[in-house]
Amino acid sequence: MKHFLCSAFVFLFFVSCLQAETAKFIELKGHTPTPPLGVSFAEFSPDGKRIITASFDKTARIWDAVSGKELKRLEGHTGGVVVATFSPDGKKIATTSYADRTVRIWDAESGKELRKLQGHEGVVRTVAFSFDGKKIVTAGIDKTARIWDATSGRELKKLEGHTGGVMAATFSPDGRKIITPSMDKTVRIWDAESGKELRQLESQNGVQVAIFSPDGKKIVTASNRDKTARILDAESGKELRKLEEQKGDVISAAFSPDSKIIVVAYSEDKTARIWDVESGKELRTLEGHTGAIQSIAFSPDGKKIVTASRDNTARIWILE
């Protein structure tokens, strides 16, 4: 019995140490200070070798994901850059800006601007490529999301129905659907080909983010009002689990590539927390930023996480 209790204590101590261990990270510094908004977005390239960041200093920047060295600077927007994202083949980058209300397409190798997309009648909140790279979806405060041809820049479809600004828009992994959270307290799913609304998910107050899991089976939503992230069944819209930490507004969330883990960013304590999707158990906390984390994403191999913060830095967290 004593041996069992001793073994159990050692195991619990080991787990406690593992959870408390400070994650190693590489800090990406170089964006011009732009308080209070700082670095607004960060993600890995599809091959995991580069990182793109967006900042309110009016630039997007490409970094080496191993050394943290700045490789390229994308300049041309006349206002803060909100989102910067790679195409699935890693050859292009799409960016969007609050102030100039444009989406711009860039050559990821040379940094040359290739195309400018204009059409939204207000601030453009986000931009995302379809998983085959042939289309782009944007969302704006003008209460619409729009689908564009990624090659020609031609607007293909306007998704209308929201009664408030659309905060985000992303494609499902198979490219057949688009999901949009809105200031009207709804999350809507659309047919990506016809533009027809397919479903409204249960209303949540202040949903900033709604994305499909990589396997297409689940959806995670993040709310900056009720301080929760929720996991939903992608087919029925039924809530499967609620991740509650009460650490302030939930600003961003992302699935791991295998869809088994979710990382969630909290504004109040400036942390990101990693959760097990199946059990809803909190696995780890990433802490160290001195400003709220505004964007979060896994590397393609699931071994790293990149965060973008109001402290004007991005960090690459090494999980193994």
C-alpha positions as CSV (number, residue, x, y, z in Angstrom):
1,M,0.0,0.0,0.0
2,K,2.8,2.4,0.9
3,H,4.6,1.5,-2.4
4,F,1.4,2.3,-4.3
5,L,0.9,5.6,-2.5
6,C,4.5,6.6,-3.2
7,S,4.2,5.7,-6.9
8,A,1.0,7.7,-7.2
9,F,2.6,10.7,-5.5
10,V,5.6,10.5,-7.9
11,F,3.3,10.3,-10.9
12,L,1.2,13.3,-9.8
13,F,4.3,15.3,-9.1
14,F,5.6,14.5,-12.6
15,V,2.4,15.5,-14.2
16,S,2.3,18.7,-12.1
17,C,5.9,19.6,-13.2
18,L,5.0,18.9,-16.8
19,Q,2.0,21.2,-16.7
20,A,3.9,23.9,-14.9
21,E,6.9,23.7,-17.3
22,T,7.4,26.9,-19.1
23,A,7.2,26.4,-22.9
24,K,10.2,27.3,-24.9
25,F,9.6,30.0,-27.5
26,I,11.2,32.1,-30.2
27,E,10.2,35.8,-30.2
28,L,9.6,37.6,-33.4
29,K,10.4,41.3,-32.9
30,G,10.6,44.0,-35.5
31,H,7.2,45.5,-36.2
32,T,7.1,49.2,-35.4
33,P,5.3,49.8,-32.1
34,T,1.6,50.7,-32.6
35,P,-0.1,50.7,-29.2
36,P,-2.5,49.5,-28.2
37,L,-3.1,47.1,-31.2
38,G,0.3,45.8,-32.0
39,V,0.7,42.5,-34.0
40,S,-2.8,41.4,-35.0
41,F,-2.3,38.1,-36.8
42,A,0.2,35.3,-37.3
43,E,0.2,31.9,-39.0
44,F,2.6,29.3,-40.4
45,S,3.2,28.6,-44.0
46,P,1.8,25.3,-45.3
47,D,5.3,23.7,-45.1
48,G,5.9,25.1,-41.6
49,K,9.2,26.8,-42.6
50,R,7.9,30.4,-42.6
51,I,5.5,32.6,-40.6
52,I,3.5,35.6,-41.8
53,T,2.5,38.3,-39.3
54,A,0.2,41.3,-39.7
55,S,0.5,44.5,-37.8
56,F,-1.1,47.9,-37.3
57,D,2.2,49.4,-38.4
58,K,0.7,48.9,-42.0
59,T,3.0,46.0,-42.9
60,A,2.9,42.2,-43.1
61,R,6.2,40.4,-42.5
62,I,7.5,37.0,-43.4
63,W,9.8,35.3,-40.9
64,D,12.0,32.2,-40.8
65,A,10.2,29.8,-38.5
66,V,13.4,28.2,-37.1
67,S,15.6,31.2,-36.6
68,G,13.0,33.9,-36.1
69,K,14.8,36.1,-38.7
70,E,12.7,38.5,-40.7
71,L,12.8,37.5,-44.4
72,K,10.5,39.9,-46.2
73,R,8.3,42.9,-45.6
74,L,5.0,43.5,-47.5
75,E,4.3,47.2,-47.8
76,G,1.5,49.0,-49.6
77,H,-1.5,49.1,-47.3
78,T,-2.4,52.6,-46.1
79,G,-3.7,51.4,-42.8
80,G,-3.1,48.7,-40.2
81,V,-3.0,45.2,-41.6
82,V,-5.5,43.0,-39.8
83,V,-5.0,39.5,-41.3
84,A,-2.2,38.0,-43.5
85,T,-2.5,34.4,-44.7
86,F,-0.7,32.0,-47.0
87,S,-2.3,30.2,-49.9
88,P,-2.4,26.4,-49.6
89,D,0.6,26.1,-51.9
90,G,2.5,28.8,-50.0
91,K,3.2,30.8,-53.1
92,K,0.8,33.7,-52.4
93,I,-0.2,35.7,-49.4
94,A,-3.5,37.6,-48.9
95,T,-3.8,40.6,-46.6
96,T,-6.5,42.9,-45.5
97,S,-6.5,46.3,-43.9
98,Y,-9.0,48.2,-41.7
99,A,-8.3,51.7,-43.0
100,D,-7.9,51.2,-46.8
101,R,-10.8,48.6,-47.0
102,T,-8.8,46.5,-49.5
103,V,-7.6,42.9,-49.8
104,R,-4.3,42.5,-51.4
105,I,-2.6,39.5,-53.0
106,W,1.2,39.2,-52.8
107,D,3.9,36.9,-54.3
108,A,5.2,35.1,-51.2
109,E,8.7,34.8,-52.6
110,S,9.4,38.3,-53.9
111,G,7.0,40.2,-51.7
112,K,5.5,41.9,-54.8
113,E,1.9,43.0,-54.8
114,L,0.0,41.1,-57.5
115,R,-3.6,42.2,-57.1
116,K,-6.0,44.4,-55.1
117,L,-9.6,43.3,-54.3
118,Q,-12.1,46.0,-53.7
119,G,-15.8,45.9,-53.2
120,H,-16.7,45.8,-49.5
121,E,-18.5,49.0,-48.4
122,G,-16.6,49.3,-45.1
123,V,-13.9,47.7,-43.0
124,V,-12.7,44.3,-44.2
125,R,-12.3,42.2,-41.1
126,T,-10.7,39.0,-42.6
127,V,-9.5,37.0,-45.6
128,A,-9.0,33.3,-46.1
129,F,-8.1,31.0,-49.0
130,S,-10.2,27.9,-49.9
131,F,-8.2,24.7,-49.3
132,D,-7.6,24.2,-53.0
133,G,-6.4,27.7,-53.3
134,K,-8.8,28.6,-56.1
135,K,-11.1,30.9,-54.1
136,I,-10.8,33.6,-51.4
137,V,-13.5,34.6,-48.9
138,T,-13.6,37.9,-47.2
139,A,-15.8,39.4,-44.4
140,G,-16.7,42.9,-43.6
141,I,-18.5,45.3,-41.3
142,D,-20.9,45.9,-44.3
143,K,-22.7,42.8,-43.1
144,T,-21.5,40.6,-46.0
145,A,-19.0,37.9,-46.8
146,R,-17.7,37.7,-50.4
147,I,-16.2,35.0,-52.4
148,W,-13.5,35.9,-55.0
149,D,-11.6,34.1,-57.7
150,A,-8.1,33.8,-56.3
151,T,-6.5,34.1,-59.8
152,S,-8.4,36.9,-61.5
153,G,-9.6,38.8,-58.3
154,R,-13.2,38.7,-59.7
155,E,-16.0,38.8,-57.2
156,L,-18.0,35.5,-57.6
157,K,-20.6,35.7,-54.9
158,K,-21.9,37.9,-52.1
159,L,-23.2,36.2,-48.9
160,E,-26.0,38.4,-47.6
161,G,-28.3,37.8,-44.6
162,H,-26.4,38.9,-41.5
163,T,-27.9,42.0,-39.8
164,G,-24.6,43.0,-38.2
165,G,-21.0,43.2,-39.3
166,V,-19.4,39.9,-40.2
167,M,-16.4,39.2,-38.0
168,A,-14.7,36.3,-39.8
169,A,-15.2,33.8,-42.7
170,T,-13.5,30.5,-43.4
171,F,-14.0,27.6,-45.7
172,S,-14.7,24.1,-44.6
173,P,-11.8,21.6,-45.3
174,D,-13.6,20.2,-48.4
175,G,-14.3,23.7,-49.7
176,R,-18.0,23.2,-49.9
177,K,-19.1,25.4,-47.0
178,I,-18.2,28.7,-45.5
179,I,-18.8,29.7,-41.8
180,T,-19.3,33.3,-40.6
181,P,-19.8,34.7,-37.1
182,S,-21.4,38.1,-36.8
183,M,-22.2,41.0,-34.6
184,D,-25.8,40.0,-35.0
185,K,-25.1,37.2,-32.5
186,T,-25.4,34.4,-35.1
187,V,-23.0,32.0,-36.7
188,R,-24.1,31.0,-40.2
189,I,-23.0,28.3,-42.6
190,W,-23.3,28.8,-46.3
191,D,-23.0,26.8,-49.5
192,A,-19.7,28.0,-51.0
193,E,-20.9,27.4,-54.6
194,S,-24.3,28.9,-54.6
195,G,-23.9,31.4,-51.7
196,K,-27.1,30.0,-50.2
197,E,-27.5,30.0,-46.4
198,L,-27.6,26.5,-45.1
199,R,-27.9,26.8,-41.4
200,Q,-27.8,29.2,-38.4
201,L,-26.1,27.9,-35.3
202,E,-27.4,28.7,-31.8
203,S,-26.9,32.4,-31.1
204,Q,-23.9,33.4,-28.9
205,N,-23.1,36.9,-27.8
206,G,-20.0,38.5,-29.3
207,V,-18.7,35.5,-31.3
208,Q,-15.4,36.6,-32.9
209,V,-14.2,33.3,-34.4
210,A,-15.9,30.3,-35.9
211,I,-13.8,27.7,-37.7
212,F,-14.1,24.1,-38.8
213,S,-11.8,21.4,-37.5
214,P,-9.3,20.0,-40.1
215,D,-11.3,16.8,-40.3
216,G,-14.5,18.8,-40.9
217,K,-16.4,17.1,-38.1
218,K,-16.4,19.9,-35.5
219,I,-16.6,23.7,-35.2
220,V,-15.0,25.8,-32.5
221,T,-16.5,29.3,-31.7
222,A,-14.9,31.9,-29.5
223,S,-16.8,34.7,-27.8
224,N,-15.4,37.9,-26.4
225,R,-18.6,38.5,-24.3
226,D,-19.4,35.2,-22.4
227,K,-15.7,34.4,-22.0
228,T,-16.0,30.9,-23.5
229,A,-15.0,28.7,-26.4
230,R,-17.5,26.1,-27.5
231,I,-17.1,23.0,-29.5
232,L,-20.0,22.2,-31.8
233,D,-20.9,19.2,-34.1
234,A,-20.4,20.5,-37.6
235,E,-23.3,18.6,-39.0
236,S,-26.0,19.2,-36.5
237,G,-24.7,22.4,-34.9
238,K,-25.3,20.8,-31.5
239,E,-23.0,22.0,-28.7
240,L,-20.7,19.2,-27.6
241,R,-18.5,21.0,-25.0
242,K,-17.9,24.4,-23.4
243,L,-14.4,25.4,-22.5
244,E,-14.7,27.9,-19.6
245,E,-11.7,29.4,-17.9
246,Q,-13.1,32.9,-17.1
247,K,-9.8,34.5,-18.0
248,G,-11.4,37.4,-19.9
249,D,-12.5,37.8,-23.5
250,V,-11.8,34.8,-25.7
251,I,-10.2,36.4,-28.7
252,S,-8.9,33.5,-30.9
253,A,-8.9,29.8,-31.1
254,A,-7.4,27.1,-33.4
255,F,-7.5,23.3,-33.8
256,S,-4.4,21.2,-34.0
257,P,-3.9,19.5,-37.4
258,D,-5.2,16.2,-36.1
259,S,-8.3,17.9,-34.7
260,K,-7.7,16.5,-31.2
261,I,-6.5,19.6,-29.5
262,I,-7.7,23.2,-29.3
263,V,-5.7,26.2,-28.3
264,V,-7.6,29.3,-27.0
265,A,-6.3,32.8,-26.4
266,Y,-7.6,34.8,-23.4
267,S,-7.3,38.6,-23.1
268,E,-7.4,39.2,-19.4
269,D,-4.4,37.1,-18.3
270,K,-2.7,37.4,-21.7
271,T,-2.4,33.6,-22.0
272,A,-3.1,30.8,-24.4
273,R,-4.5,27.6,-23.1
274,I,-4.4,24.2,-24.7
275,W,-7.4,21.9,-24.3
276,D,-8.2,18.3,-25.1
277,V,-11.2,18.2,-27.6
278,E,-12.6,14.9,-26.4
279,S,-12.5,15.4,-22.6
280,G,-12.5,19.2,-22.4
281,K,-9.6,19.0,-20.0
282,E,-7.1,21.8,-19.9
283,L,-3.6,20.5,-20.8
284,R,-1.2,23.4,-20.7
285,T,-0.9,27.2,-20.4
286,L,1.3,29.3,-22.6
287,E,2.2,32.5,-20.7
288,G,4.7,35.3,-21.2
289,H,3.1,37.9,-23.5
290,T,2.7,41.3,-21.9
291,G,-0.3,42.2,-24.1
292,A,-3.4,40.3,-25.1
293,I,-3.0,37.6,-27.7
294,Q,-5.0,38.5,-30.8
295,S,-4.3,35.5,-33.0
296,I,-3.2,31.9,-32.6
297,A,-2.3,29.0,-34.9
298,F,-0.7,25.6,-34.9
299,S,2.2,24.6,-37.2
300,P,1.3,22.0,-39.9
301,D,3.0,19.2,-37.8
302,G,1.3,20.3,-34.6
303,K,4.5,20.6,-32.7
304,K,4.5,24.4,-32.5
305,I,2.1,27.3,-31.9
306,V,2.4,30.9,-33.1
307,T,0.8,33.7,-31.2
308,A,0.4,37.4,-32.2
309,S,0.0,39.9,-29.4
310,R,-0.7,43.5,-28.6
311,D,2.7,43.7,-27.0
312,N,4.0,44.1,-30.5
313,T,5.6,40.7,-30.8
314,A,4.7,37.3,-32.1
315,R,6.0,34.1,-30.5
316,I,6.7,30.6,-31.7
317,W,6.0,28.2,-28.9
318,I,7.8,24.8,-29.1
319,L,5.5,22.2,-27.6
320,E,8.0,19.3,-27.6
